[in-house]
Structures are given as structure tokens and as C-alpha cells.
Amino acid sequence: MMVVGLFFLSQKVTVTNSFWGGGMRLMGMHINSGMVIVPLIFSLVWLFVKPNKGSKIAIVLSVILIIASLIQSTRFYIQYLTLFDWVIMLVLIFGGMAFIGKSLLLKN
């Protein structure tokens, strides 16, 4: 049930990403998407020049920044749905989740 409901929902949702054409807002400043890669480049240079704990932390933080930028630039658009379509999808999704939860929590 849940899989069928999620399939119906996935047919009505359009996902777009504007990472290279967009950017990200960080602390009220607009950062171009190409500028998000700069900390990673500096971290890699720092790692090869003088490998220490700080350079590894800088790489991890720059990768987290890139992932956050990708997530922030993703847009979801839901197509027009009637109330009947919504009810059918929600009943299928949450009814299927209830059956899965019941079977996982049922103790014999």
C-alpha cells in the first residue's frame, strides 16, 4: 500500500536543482554556487602541504557546506491534484505505514 501511494505521489512531484545557476544564502549574504567549492580547494591544498587534524576538519566542513548548498538549491513542485487524489494517496501511504508498523511491533 505504502509503495503504491508513494509511486502515485512521485508521479505528481517535479524536482529541480539550480546548483550551478543559483547559489545559497548564508548569514544573510548571497554566496554564488561556484564560491562554495573554494573552501574545499583551500582545504585540499592545506592537507597536501601540511597534513594535520585541522586540515581534515576543514575538508569535512567544506563538504558539509557543499551538501547544504545542494539541499538548499533543490526545489519541489507539486502538480495540480484534486482532493480525491490527495485522500487516496494519503490513505495509501499512511495506511501502508500503519500496516508496516503493526507488523514490526506485533509481538508473538
C-alpha positions in Angstrom: 0.0 0.0 0.0 2.7 2.5 1.0 4.7 1.8 -2.1 1.7 2.4 -4.4 0.9 5.7 -2.6 4.5 6.9 -2.8 4.5 5.9 -6.5 1.4 8.0 -7.2 2.9 10.9 -5.2 6.2 10.6 -7.1 4.3 10.9 -10.4 2.9 14.3 -9.3 6.1 15.9 -8.0 8.7 17.6 -10.1 12.2 18.1 -8.6 14.6 20.7 -10.0 18.0 21.7 -8.9 19.7 25.0 -9.8 23.1 24.5 -8.1 25.3 25.9 -10.8 22.9 28.6 -11.8 21.8 29.5 -8.3 23.6 29.9 -5.1 23.0 29.9 -1.4 22.2 32.4 1.4 24.5 32.1 4.4 24.2 34.6 7.3 22.2 37.0 5.1 24.8 37.0 2.3 24.3 35.5 -1.1 27.1 33.1 -2.0 27.5 32.1 -5.6 27.4 28.4 -6.1 31.0 28.4 -7.5 32.3 30.0 -4.4 31.1 27.1 -2.3 33.9 25.0 -3.9 36.6 27.4 -2.8 36.9 26.2 0.8 37.3 22.7 -0.4 40.1 23.7 -2.7 41.9 25.5 0.1 41.3 22.6 2.4 42.8 20.1 -0.1 45.9 22.3 -0.6 46.3 22.6 3.2 46.0 18.8 3.5 48.8 18.2 0.9 51.1 21.0 2.2 50.8 20.3 5.9 48.5 17.3 6.8 47.1 17.7 10.3 43.9 17.5 12.2 42.8 21.0 11.2 43.0 20.3 7.5 40.9 17.2 7.8 38.3 19.1 9.8 38.3 21.9 7.2 37.7 19.3 4.4 34.7 17.8 6.4 33.2 21.3 7.0 33.6 22.2 3.3 31.9 19.0 2.2 29.1 19.7 4.6 28.8 23.2 3.1 28.6 21.8 -0.4 25.9 19.3 0.6 23.9 22.0 2.4 24.1 24.2 -0.7 22.8 21.3 -2.9 19.9 20.7 -0.5 19.1 24.4 -0.3 19.0 24.7 -4.1 16.6 21.8 -4.6 13.0 22.8 -5.4 9.9 20.5 -5.3 6.9 21.4 -7.4 3.6 19.5 -6.9 1.3 19.4 -9.8 -2.4 20.2 -9.5 -4.2 17.5 -7.6 -7.9 17.1 -6.7 -8.9 16.4 -3.1 -9.8 12.9 -4.1 -6.3 12.3 -5.4 -4.8 13.6 -2.1 -7.0 11.5 0.0 -6.3 8.3 -2.0 -2.5 9.0 -1.8 -2.5 9.8 1.9 -4.7 6.8 2.8 -2.4 4.5 0.8 0.9 6.0 2.2 -0.2 6.2 5.9 -2.3 3.1 5.8 0.7 1.2 4.4 2.9 2.7 7.1 0.4 1.6 9.8 0.4 -1.9 8.5 4.2 -2.0 8.4 4.4 -0.5 12.0 1.8 -3.0 13.2 3.7 -6.0 11.8 7.0 -4.7 13.2 5.6 -4.0 16.7 3.4 -7.1 16.9 4.9 -9.5 19.5 4.1 -13.2 19.4 
